[in-house]
Amino acid sequence: MDGLQYTTKHDVTIDDVVSLTQTMVQIDSSTPGSGSNTAGETTVAQYICAWLQHRNIECHWIEETPGRPSVIGVVRGSGDGKSLMFNGHTDTVTLQGYDGDPLSGHIANGRLYGRGSADMKSGMAAAMIATASAAKLNLRGDVILAAVADEECDSIGTEQVLAAGWRADAAIVAEPTDFAIINAHKGYVLLEVDIHGIAAHGSRPDLGVDAICKAGYFLVELDRYSQSLPQRSPTGVEIDAPNVHVGIIRGGAEINSYPAKCTISIERRTVAGETATSVENELRPILQKLASTVSDFTFELRTTCYRPPYSIASDHPFVNLVVEHAVKSTGMAPPIKSETYWTDMALLSEAGIPGVIWGPKGCGLHSKEESVEVESIRQLADSFIAIAASYCQG
């Protein structure tokens, strides 16, 4: 592995997908700064590396951001076959506020509990088992495991994996989807609007301009704008439409002064065809109209982050392949549907890698008790192995 060797105190001989999930749940990989964990994904990444090395699987360590490593495992094919990437994130949300031991990984009533059990160490475990199994299948194409950092915040892990040049002909992101195949989801644009005032003593309205009050004009217009967005649903279902909301408002220094600035942080969820530029081009005219009609109204608008929406046709050959093996593993045809949340699949798709989001039956994501159905982990691993065996021979 790039000339490096990693050790771990955790058992790397585990071949059972449920036991592997338990082991990874017991490793704290919560987002740095969200609790006592300062190591980020390092410990779980080291475990994954050691687990791969134990099986003589080629692996690579990507750590452009210190303390936020991603791991690539590769089982090389003999040639002339299609390559498949299993993508999953190793980070979890905070352990704070969890009921009981968030790192227990205990099993009760057919469910495995702990932070990250569903989101998404069970999906990662299934992907690891499938990657290791590929080494025994004599495939023509490569099977790639991308165990990435930081999906819960900025998705720097998948960004850095792509920047390092890793590609595949198709991908599965093993987020917990209750076995539904997700073939589309929204993107988002994060923006900030500064409304400018003039600082002055609270007793001098002749000198001051209240930036917070001026911001109120924009908030009213933004609410009106938000009410027009449901009409743009690509499916005719309101939940699939673009939407917008204000997440944070910051302004003022003390109560007895006119505030010189009010900053409004906006999240605008997007659908296919919308970009950061198109969103800015919708908001800027609203602000410009206010600047021409409201006295002393001045502003600055900027985009701080953009993530694209994602979609793949429901009858795409790779979607059909996943459906075929889902039926074989579970006995039922999975629903194919869109979702409102965002995933790393959008970055893979933007890089030219088609794929789906498909994973186990989990509940309690980001909440006080998280769990995943044990049988669904086993079915997922079986499906992943079968998909790799079929796809990477073509």
TABELCOR-V547557 format. One record per pair of residues at least 24 apart in sequence whose ideal C-beta (glycine too) atoms are under 6 Angstrom apart, sorted by the first residue. I is the first residue (numbers start at 1). J is the second residue. D is the distance in whole Angstrom. If there is no record, write none. Layout:
I|J|D, I|J|D
//
This chain:
1|49|6, 1|59|4, 2|60|6, 2|61|6, 6|46|4, 6|49|4, 6|50|5, 8|46|5, 8|47|5, 8|50|5, 10|47|5, 12|50|5, 12|51|5, 12|54|4, 17|125|5, 17|126|6, 17|129|5, 17|377|6, 17|381|4, 18|374|6, 18|377|6, 20|125|4, 21|121|6, 21|122|5, 21|125|4, 21|377|6, 22|105|4, 24|121|4, 25|105|4, 25|114|4, 25|116|6, 25|117|5, 25|121|5, 26|103|5, 26|105|5, 29|90|5, 29|91|5, 29|92|6, 30|92|5, 30|94|5, 30|95|5, 31|91|6, 31|152|6, 34|94|4, 35|94|5, 35|95|5, 35|96|5, 40|67|4, 40|68|5, 41|69|6, 41|90|5, 41|91|5, 41|149|5, 42|69|6, 44|90|5, 45|69|4, 45|71|5, 48|147|5, 55|132|5, 62|160|5, 62|164|6, 64|160|5, 65|156|6, 68|149|4, 68|150|5, 70|148|4, 70|149|5, 70|157|4, 70|161|6, 71|147|4, 72|146|6, 72|166|6, 73|131|5, 73|145|4, 74|144|5, 75|131|6, 75|134|4, 75|135|5, 75|143|5, 76|142|6, 77|139|5, 77|140|5, 77|141|4, 77|142|5, 77|392|6, 78|140|5, 80|140|5, 81|139|6, 81|140|3, 81|141|3, 81|392|5, 81|393|6, 82|141|5, 82|169|4, 82|391|6, 82|392|6, 82|394|5, 83|141|5, 83|142|4, 83|168|4, 83|169|5, 84|143|6, 84|168|6, 84|170|6, 84|388|5, 84|391|5, 84|392|6, 85|144|4, 85|146|6, 85|168|4, 85|171|4, 86|127|4, 86|145|5, 86|172|6, 87|146|4, 87|171|6, 87|173|5, 87|344|6, 88|120|5, 88|123|5, 88|124|4, 88|127|5, 88|174|5, 89|148|5, 89|151|3, 90|147|5, 91|149|6, 91|150|6, 91|152|5, 92|116|4, 93|152|6, 93|366|5, 97|368|6, 98|368|6, 99|368|5, 99|369|5, 110|374|5, 111|371|4, 111|373|6, 112|372|5, 112|374|6, 113|371|5, 115|370|6, 117|370|5, 117|371|6, 117|372|5, 118|176|4, 118|362|2, 118|365|6, 118|370|6, 118|372|4, 119|176|6, 119|365|5, 120|175|5, 122|360|5, 122|372|5, 122|377|5, 123|174|3, 123|359|4, 126|380|4, 126|381|4, 126|384|5, 127|174|5, 129|381|5, 130|384|4, 130|385|5, 130|388|6, 133|385|5, 134|388|5, 137|389|5, 139|392|4, 139|393|6, 140|393|6, 141|392|4, 143|388|5, 144|168|6, 151|344|6, 155|344|6, 158|344|4, 158|347|5, 162|351|5, 168|353|6, 170|318|5, 170|354|6, 170|355|5, 171|348|5, 171|353|5, 171|355|3, 172|355|6, 172|358|6, 173|343|6, 173|344|6, 173|345|5, 173|357|5, 174|359|4, 175|343|6, 175|357|5, 175|359|5, 176|359|5, 176|360|5, 176|362|3, 177|357|6, 177|358|6, 177|359|5, 178|361|5, 179|334|5, 180|334|6, 180|335|5, 180|337|6, 181|322|6, 181|334|5, 181|336|5, 181|356|5, 181|358|5, 182|339|5, 182|357|4, 183|312|5, 183|314|5, 183|336|5, 183|356|6, 184|311|4, 184|338|4, 185|310|5, 185|339|4, 186|269|5, 186|309|5, 186|340|6, 187|270|4, 187|307|5, 187|308|5, 187|309|4, 188|267|6, 188|269|5, 188|307|5, 189|268|5, 189|276|5, 189|279|5, 189|303|6, 189|306|5, 190|267|6, 190|304|5, 190|305|4, 191|266|5, 191|303|5, 192|263|6, 192|265|5, 192|302|6, 192|304|6, 193|264|5, 193|299|6, 193|301|5, 194|261|6, 194|263|5, 194|300|4, 195|262|5, 195|299|5, 196|261|6, 196|298|4, 197|259|6, 197|260|5, 199|258|6, 199|260|4, 200|258|5, 202|256|4, 202|257|6, 208|258|3, 209|296|5, 210|258|5, 211|251|6, 211|259|5, 211|261|5, 211|262|4, 212|251|5, 212|259|5, 212|262|5, 214|297|5, 215|262|4, 217|290|5, 217|294|5, 221|286|5, 234|271|5, 240|338|6, 242|269|6, 242|270|6, 242|271|5, 243|269|5, 244|268|5, 270|309|5, 271|309|6, 272|309|5, 272|311|5, 276|303|5, 276|306|4, 307|342|6, 308|346|5, 308|350|5, 310|345|5, 310|346|4, 310|349|5, 312|354|5, 318|354|6, 319|356|6, 322|356|6, 325|383|5, 325|386|5, 325|387|5, 326|383|6, 329|379|5, 329|382|5, 329|383|4, 330|379|5
//
